[in-house]
Amino acid sequence: MTTHPKAKPGLSPNRLNAPTAETPMACRTRPVAAATALLVASLWLPTSVWAQVAPAPEAGTTTASDVAGELPTVVIKIKRENRVSKGATGLPMEIRETPQTISTIDKEVIADYGLTGSVDALRFGTGINVEQYETNRVAINARGFEIQSTQVDGLGMTNDWGVVVGQQDTFLFDKIELIRGANGLLTGVGNASGTVNYVRKRPTNKNEGQAELSVGSWNLRRGAVDVNRVLSDDGKWAGRLVLVQEERDSYLRALGNQRTSLYGVVDGQIGTDGILTVGLTHQKGKQQSPMWGSLTLRRTDGSQAEFDVSSSTSQDWTYWNTASTSAFVEYTHALNANWEAKLTYNTRRADEQTKLLYAYSLSDVLNTDNTGLVGWPYRSDSDMENDLLDANISGTFDAFGRSHSLIAGISHSVQKHATLVNAADPGQMFLPLPASPYGGNAYPEPTWGAAAPSTASKQELTRLYGSSRLALTDALKAIVGVNVVKLTRQGSSFYGPAVSSTDYPTIDKASPYLGFTYDFTPSILGYASYSEIFQYQDQLDIGGRYLDPMKGVNHEVGVKAEWLDGQLLTTFALFGAQQKGVATYGGLTASNQYWYQPSDVKSSGFELEATGQLTKNDSLTVGLTQIKLTGPDGKDTFEWIPRTTVNVRYDTRLSALPQLKMGVAGRWQSKISKEGGASQDAFFVANAFASYEINRQLTARLNVYNLFDKKYLGGLAYGAIYGAPRNASLTLNYKL
């Protein structure tokens, strides 16, 4: 099997984007202004407001205000901790009220199971499949399609080709939301898979913090610090600083990883009506001996090679280094008692530097003696610039005797990308490799030429959006929305061939969204949603022309129910999607360029999830996803995507020994295969942890990953890499 690289190395658009959650403020007013300030505070959503009135003095007590002839002050405090995410619709709705399936991986789950990387955390999501086809890049899919929309605090552009380069450190986030189904209401572009929304840590109202130290298998060394401070006596301003440093070798031959993450954010009150938030993130990653492409396992006689899990195609001289700096500024202003305006600006600058070797077979398979691979050395330097400006107004209004909510806005983003390539000496290209698996010195580093432009592009996306939650009756609510997008592009595809200019048509598209929820009882809600979907594509057809955008529809119906006094939430959903013109790999042209053909794909299935607290000490999450994928001929397609997946997670704290907390989490998936490639039988992988509170400040935690040491392939879409064998880490957490 030729494990074609999904794309030439380049920047992943893991864009850092603007927050949606309300940001805190605190104010003191004189008595004359107290009523006005209280009215201003009522502007903010009920879940983000906390009014605290100073206690009255005891009888007979003389106060300073009595002496000064003044009345007591009123303190109004916007509660920072209780923010409501708007990740699914742009409206402030709880998960139960949203007419789509949403799973949340919160900071407690992330910490308990030692999920330090964002991709590792996504494996815990119901219905989420991670295709680990290289060591530094993955593709993530849900409901049969690749997730091409990643957001931070509810805003973001799409991931080009669905490619995610590297991992973000989860210590920077409070939680990760996994919104499954069409994301047209969120971005105006997207498919029927879903959206990943990372919710950043924000300042709190307390002087608090934590520090962690971890050691583990393959020479893991990790340190993390998270410090929050209230910066003013009146509580109006607060800041938070997060720093993480991690170094680790790997079970894969010669692979080494270093990751540094720094995040700082400050928020506070401007005047009596405004809130300003400013944040900066810097991330740097170094990967030594990475795999570009993956293992070829299929042989000429139809058998499948079985190698050691440490097998790698990389060479000792290869590396893949990344660096990015992101900043955002957000200003929210209270317009009146019911409305607010928000202006957000995000900017990101990123760079990737690579020296890589792609090992592949000209015949797509290995010889029976495991020979037949040749090497393609590659060196590049890529830069990306991304700027996004978003302005919106949101609030509530009364009509027909009921209260309704609305958000409307406009956003404009500009993204630029350029890649320089150092060509290898032609006589050192496509040399034969020894039988697999081979060592790190099998292919000598070639002589590199001077850097020359390879690809360069620019795209602009303008988006008008609006959505409203209408209370039709006490029980029946409607969520209606529309996105209107205009996309212009110039230059070459991010991951296409080395062309300097491509003629892209300007794309204009309106995507409507319609959803309904109905409260059968106070604890049982039914819902239905419909959305048109649209996604532009960077892939070329056999004639070198860019494919038309993918179009389609997505629909979903379901029931959500709360149990045990609201502590446990269950969701059952039936979904279906039709996508027309999906780019599907077609083969290689005579000039060794990858070409794609448009295909019509239908997805249908159901999901079941139960998550919450069984008792005070016991929590449970169970998720089941069953899908069916058919092509234009009505037969199965995308056979590398598991048709059935099951996620289970159970945590408990022993009543007899409350300092001890334990948990186990597992994921099972059905058999998968790739036509002309490898296959993987159904398998189950489990992780476990145990933590012990030594005292009120210090906690020790042991994590064991792949508890039963299962050998498996981590995805077949674009190749195959063996998953990590059993390993462990030990962490000490200290509350500052």
N, C-alpha and C positions, 0 to 999 in steps of 0.2 A: 504494500500500500504506500502510495506517495502521500505523505502528510503535508499537503501544501500549506505554506504559511498563509494565514487568513489575510494578512496584509503585510506590506513592507513595514519595517519598524518605523514608528512615528509616534506623535503625541497622542495620548488618550485624552479625550475631552472630558475628564473628570472635573467639571467646572465647579468652582466655588461660587455659590450664589447667595442671593439675599434671603434674610430671614422673613418668616411670616408671623411668628409668634409675637404677641404684644410684649413690649419692653417696659421695664419698671420705671417708676419715678416716685418721689416722695416730696411733699411740700408742706410748708407751714404758712398759715395765713392769719391775719388779724381778724377779729370778730366780724368786722364789716364785710370782709372778703370771704369769710368762711362758707357762707351759703353758696357763693359763686364757685368756690373751689370744690365744694361737694358736688355741685352740678357738673363741673368739668370731670370729676372722677367718675360720675355715672355714665359718661360717654363710653368708657371702656367696657368690654364684654364682662358679664357678671362673673365669669370664672377667673378674670384677671384683676378683680378689684377687691380691695379689703379696706373698709373704712374703720378707722380706730379713733375713738374719741377719748381725749385725755380724761382720766378719772377725776370726779369731783372731790374737792377737799372735805375732810371730816368736819363735822359741826364744831364750831368754836375755834377753828384753825384760821389763822391769818396767813393769807398767801401773798406772794410778791405782787401779784396783779392787783390785789386789793389795795396794797400800799401805793401802787403806781396809778391807781384809778383805771386799770385795764381789766378786760374780761379774759377768762382762760382761753388759751389757743386750742384749735382743733387740728389734730394731725391726720392727714389723709395719706394713706400709704398704698401705692399700687403693688400688689403682691407679685413679686418676681417669680416665685416658685411655681405658681399655678397657671401656666400658659396652656393654651389649647392649640394644637397643630391644625393647620388648614391644608394639609398635604393632599387630600383627596379631591377637593372641589374648589379650594380657595376660600371656602366659607368655614366659620368656626363651628364645626360639628364634631360630636363625639363619634368614636368608631361605630357604636351601635346605630347611630342615626344616618350613617353614610351608605348610599345604595350601591356599594361595591364591597368586596372582601378585602380586609386589611389585617395584616399581622404586624405585631410590634415586637422587636427584640430590644428590650429595655436595658438600662445600664447595669441592673442587678444580674440579669442573665449573662450579659457580656462579661462582667467581672467574675461571677461564679464559675463559668466554664472556661475562663482564660482565653476569650476570643479577641486576641489583640489586633488582628487584621480584619478589615471590612469584608473581604471575600470569605474569610473563615466564618464570620458571623452570619452571612447570607445563607450558608448551608443549613442553618437552623430554621429557616423560614419555610412555612408550609407552601408546597407547590413550586419551590424555587430549585432550579438545577444549575449547578456550576460546572461549566466545561473547562477544565484545566488542561488546555492543549499546549501550553508553554509554561515555563517557570515564572515568567513575568507578565503574562497576559492571559486573560480568561474571557470567556463569553458566558453570559448569564441568561437563562431563558425561563419563561413561565407560560403555561398554557400552550406550549408548542412553538412559541416565537421568542426571539431574542429581545431582552429588555434593552431598549435603546434610549431610555430617559432616566438620567440620574440627577437628582436635585439635592441642594443643601438648603434647609429651612424653607422649602416649598418653591424655590425658583431654580430654573436651570434650562440649559439647552440639551440637545440629544447627544448620546455617545455615537460617534461615527462608527458605523458598522457594528455597534454593540460591543466594541472592544474596550476592555478595562485594563489599563497598564498599571502594574504595581498594586499595592494595597494601601488604603488610608488607615491610619492608626485609630482604632475605636475609642481610645482614651480621650479623644477630642469631642466625642459626641455623648449626648444624653440618651439617645435611642436611635434606632433605625426602623423606619416604617416601610412596609412592603405592600404597595397598593396594586392588587392584581386586576387585570382587565384593561380596557382602553384608557389611554391617558390624554385623549384629545382635549378634554376640558382643562387640563393642566398646562399643556405646552402648545397646543395647536397642531403639533406634529407628533407622530408616534404610531404604535401598532397595538395589537390586542394582547400583548404580554403583561405589561404593568409598569410601575414606576418605583424606583428606590429613592426614598427621601431620608437624607441624613439630617438629624436635628442636633445642631451644635449646642455645646454647653454655653450657658449664659451666666452673668453675675447673679448672685443670690443676695438675700438680706442679712447674711451672717458672715462673720469672720470665721472661716473654716477652710479645711483643706485635707489632703491626704498625700501620702508618699508610698510608692511601691518598689520593691526589689524582687526580681525573679531570676532563677537559674533553672536550667533544665537540659534535656537531651540535646545532643549535637552542639554542645558548648553554648547554649542559650545564656545570654546576659542582657538583662533589661532593667531599666530604671525609669520611673515616671513620677511626676509631681504635679499636683493640681491645687492651686491656692486661690481662694476668693477673699477679697477685702472690701469692706464698706469704706469709701474714700472721703466722705464728708460727715460731719457731726449730725446733720439733719437727715442723713440717709438718702439724699438725692442722687448721689453718685456711688457707683461700685465698679469694681474691676475683677477680672479673673485671668489667671495665667496658667497655661498647661505646657509642660515640657516632657518629652519622651525620647529616650535613646535605647535602641535595641540592636544587638548584634547576634548573629546565629549562623552556624554551618547548617548542613542539610544531610538527609539520608541519601540524596542524589550525589553522585560522584562529583567532588570538587566544588559544589555549589555553595556560595557564601552570600549572606545578606546583611546589610547595614541599613538602618532606617532612623532618621532624626525628624522629629515633629515638634514645632513650636507654635503655640496659638495664644493670642492675647486679645481681650475684648473689654471695653469700657462702655457703660451706659449711664445715662442720667437725665435729669430734667432741665429743659430750656424754657425759662419763663414759667407761666402757669399752665400752658397748653401743649408744650412740645416735649418730645423724648428723642434723644440722640443716642445712637449706638455706633461705635466704631470698632472694627476688628481686623486683625492681621494674622495670617497663617503662613508659615514657611515649612516646607517638607523637602527632605533630601533623602534619596535612596541610592544605594550602591549594590549591584549584584554581580558577583564574580562567577564566571563559568556558567552563564545562563543557557537554557535551551531555547533556540529559535526554531520553531517547528518541533516535532516530537518523534516518537519511536515508530519505525515501520515494522509491523509484526506479521503481516500476511506473507506467506511464501508462495513460490510458483506452483507447488503441488497442492495448494489449497489449505495447507495446515497453518496453524498460528504459532508463532515463536513464543517461547516462555523464557523471559529473562529475569535476572535479579531485579528487585525493586530499586536498586541504586543505579540502574542503567541510565545513561545520558548520552546525548549526541554532541554535547558541548566540548570545547577545547580549553586548555588552560589559559590561552591568551585572550579569551573572549570576556566581555563585560557589557553591562547594560545599566547606565547611570541616569538617574532622573533628578530634577530639582524644580520646584515650583514655589512661587510667592503669590499669595492671594490677599486681597483686602476688600472690605466692604464698609459702606457708610449708609446708615438707615436713619431717616428722620420721620417721625410720626407726629401729626398735629391734630388736635381736637378741634373740629369745625363748629360743632354745637353739641347739644345734649345727646344726639344720636349718631353723629357721623364723624369720621376721622379720615384724614388723608395721609398717604405714606409715599415717600420717595426713597428709592434704594439704588445705590450704584455699587456694582461689583467689578473688580478687575483681577485678571490672572495673567501671570507671565510664567511660562514653563519651558524647560529645555530637556532634551534627551540626547545622550551621547552613547553610541554603541559600536562595538566590534563583535561580530557574530558569525556563526557558521551554521548554515542550513544543510542538513543531511537528508538526501532523498534518493529515490530510485526512479530512473527513467522509465522503467516498466511498471511502476507502482507497487512492486512486490520485491521481497528478498529472494535470493537463490536458496536452495535447500540447505546450503552450508552457511547461511546467514550473511553472505556477501551480496554485492550489487548496489551499494550506496555510493553516491558521489557527493562532494562538498561544494557548497556555494558560499564563499566568504563575503562578508558585507560590513561596511563601515559607514556611519552616518552621524550627522549632527542636526537635530531638528529643534525649531523654535516655534512656540505658539503664543499668540496674544489674544485675549478674550475680554471684551468689555460689554457690560450689560447695564442698562438703565431701565428702571421700572417705576411707574407712577400709578397709583390707584386710589380710589375712594371706596369706603365701605361703611356700612351702618345698618340701622333698622328703620323701618317705616311702618305706619299703620294704614291699613286699607280694609274695607268691608268688615270692620270690627275686629280685625286680627292683626298681629304683628308679624312682619316679614323681614328678611335680611337680604342684602344685596352687596355685591362687589363688582366694580368695573374699573378697567385700567388699560394702559398701553405700555408696551415694553419694546425696546430696540436693542439688539445685540449685534456686535461685529466681531468676527473671528478671523484671524490671519494665521497662516501656517506656512512654513518654509523648511525644506530639507536640503542639506548639502550632503553629497556622497563622495567618498574617496574610493575611486575604482581600484580594484586589485589588478596586478599584472595579469594580462590575459593567459599567460602560460601557467599561472598558478590557480586558475579557475577550474572547477568541476573535476578535480582530481579524484581518483577512486579511494574509497575508505576500506580499511580492513573489515573482517567479519565482525558483526555486532554480537555482543557489546564490546566496544573498543575503549582504549584509554584516552587520557587528556592530551597526549602528544602525537596523535595519529595523523593530524593534518597541520603542517607548519604554517605559521602566520605568513601571509603573503606580503609582498612589497606594495605599499599603498601609494596611489597617485595623489595629486593635489585635490583639495576639496572643490567640487563643482556643483552648481545648482541642479537639483533633481526634480523636485516638485515644489510648487508654490501656489497658494490659493487664498481667496478671501470670500467670505460669505456674510451676508447681512440678513437678519431675520427681524421683521417688524410684526408685532402681534397686538391686535385689539381683542380684548376679552371681557366677558361679563357673565356672571351667574347669580342666580337668586334662589332663595329657599322660601317658597310660598306656603303659608298655612291655609290650605283649602277648607279644612275642618279641624276640629280639635285633634282628630286622629290621622287625617290624611295630609301629607306634605308633598310638595312637588319641588324638585330641583331642576331648574332649566338654565341652560348656558350656551354660549357660542364662542368660538375662537375664529378670528379672521387673521390669516397669516399671509405675509408677502416675503418670499425668499428670493434673493438674488445671489448668484455665485459667479466667480470668475477664476481663471487659473486652472490648475489641475486638481484631480481628486486627491484627497488626503492619502489614500492608500492605493491609488491607481498607478498606471504606468508612468514612466518618466516623460511626460509631455509638459510643455510650457504653457499651452493655452488650450482651453476647451470652451466650446460654445454651449452655455447652459441657458435654457429658456427661463424667464422669470416665472416663478410659481406663485399663484394666488389661490387660496383655498379657505373656505369657511367650513368649520366642523361643528355641527350642533350636538348638544348633549341633553338628554332628558331622563330624569329619574323620579321615582315615586317611593314614598315610604308610608306604611299604614300600621298604626298601633292597634293590634288586635286586643291586647291587654297591656297593662302598665309594664309587663316584662317580656312581651312577645311582639316582634315587629316584622312585617313582611316588606319586601322591596323589589323593585324592578328598575332596570336602567337600559338605555340605548344610546349609542354614540356612533357617529361616522368616524372613520380612522383614515389617516393619510400619512405617508412617510416618503420623503425623497430618498433616492438611492445613488450611491457613488460607483456602483459596479458597471462594467462594460459588457456589451454583447459581443458576439463573435466578430462583428465588423468594426469594433472599437468605438461604438456609440454608447452613450450613457443611457441606462435603462430609465423608462418613465417612472414617476412616483408610484408607489404601492398605494392602493385604495381599498377600502372595505368597510364593513360594519361590525359592530360588537354589541351583544345583548346579554343580559344577566338577570336572573330572578333568584330570590333567596328568602330565607327566614333567619332572623337573629333573635335569640332568646337569652334572658338573664335568669340565673338560678342562684340559690343559696343567698338570698338577699342582695343580689347584684354582684356577688363575688366571682361568679363563673359565667362566661359568655360563650354561647355556642352559635355557630354560623353554618348554615347549609345553603349552597349555591349551585344552580345550574347555569352553565354559560355556553355560549356559542359565538363563533367569529368566522367571517369570510374575508380573506385577504386576496386581492387580485393583483397579479404582477409582482409577486415576491421574488427577489433575486435568488436564484438557485444555481449552484456551481455547475458549469457545463463541461469544462475541460481546459486544455492548453491549446493555444493557437500555434501556428507554425513557428512563430517568433518567441515561443515560450511565455506568452502572456496569459494570465488567467481570464477566462470569459464566463459570463453568466447568462442565464436565460430566465425570462419571467415565467412564473408558475402560479397557478391559483391553488390556494391551500385553505381547507376548512378545518376548524378546530371546534370540538365540543366535549363536554364532560361535566363533572361535578366535583365540588370540594366540600369537605366537612372539617370543621375545626372547633375544638373546645379548649378554652384557656382561662385560667384564673385560679382562685384559691378554693381548695376543697375544705380545708379547715384553717385555723389560724397558723398552723405550722406546716401545712402541706399545700403545694401548688402543682398544677398539672397542665400540660399542653399536649394535645393530640391533634394531628392534622393528616388528612387523607385527601389525595388528589388522584382522580382517574380521568384520562383524556383519550380522545380519538382524533387522529390526524389523517386526512385524506387529501390526495392530489387531484388534478383535473380529471384523471381517469377513474376516480372513485376508489382507488386502492390506497393502502397505507403509504405514507411518505414520512420523511424526517425520522427514519427508524432508529436513529441514535438517541432520540429523546425518550426517556422511560415513560411508559403509559401509566404506570401506577407508582406513586411515592407515598411513604408514610413517615411522618415525623412524630416522635414521642419524647416528652421531657417531664421528669418528675423530681421534685425537690422536697426535702423534709428537714425539719428541725426537731430533734428529739426532746420530748417534754421532760424526761428524766435528766437530760443533759443539754440544756438549751444553748450552751456555748457551741455545740457541735451541729453543723449543717452538712447534709450530704445530698447528692443528686446524680442522676444518670440521664443521658440524652442519647437517642439513637435515630438513625435514618435508614429506611429500607427502600430499595428501588427495584423495579422489575428488570428483566433481561433487555439488553440493547444490542444493536449491531450496526454495522456500516457496510453497505453494498460494496464489494471489492476491498473491504478493509477488515478491521478486527471486530470481535464480538466480546461481550461481557455478560456473564450469567448474573442473575439476581443476587444481590448481596446486602448485608446489614453492617453498618459501622456504628459503634457506640463510644461515647465519651463519658467520663465520670469525674466527680470532684468530691472532696471533703475539706471543710474549713472549720477551724477552731478559734474561738475568741479567747486569746490568752488573758487579756484584760480589756477594759472599755476602749482602749486605743489601739491595741495591737492584735491583728488576726493573721493566722497562718493558713495557707490553702495549698492543697495538693491536687493537681490536675493530671488525669491520665487520658490520653487520646488514642483512638482506635484500640479500645480496651481488649478486644479479642484478637488483635493482630491479624486482621483480615487483609489478604492481598487482593487488590482490585485495580482496575483502570479508571482514572478520574475523568471520564468523558471521551467520546469518540467523534464528535462533530468535525474536528479539524486535525485529528491525530490522537495519540494516546501517551499518557504518562502514568506510571504506577503511583497510587496514593501512598501517603506516608505510613510506615509500619507503626507499631505501638511505641509511644514515647510519653514523656512526663515532664512536668515542671513543678517547682515549689516557689510560692510567692509569700512574701511578708508585706502586709498592708498596715500602715500607721496613720491614724487620724491626727492631723495637726491641730 
